[in-house]
């Protein structure tokens, strides 16, 4: 059985108003993850993704690899146990 986890990632940089949440949603859905990407008042984007650990790790690598819309300066991330089930992946 594949371990299911929750990834919480705070993405810093120029990541609002550039299609970043849409891009993140597309990658997460391709990886079979559920969750959301949400703009924060301080300019960061909060990404919460849930699913198999390998898929969450791949999403984190994509967030950090420099091919995202905008300009990512850093990503602060944490893995925890899966929380309450989520459906789909939304932009908030």
Protein Blocks (a to p, Z undefined) as FASTA:
>chain_A
ZZddddddddedjfehnlmmmmmmmmmmmnopacdddddfkopacdddeddfklmmmmmm
mmmnopaghjdfbdcddddddddddedjddZZ
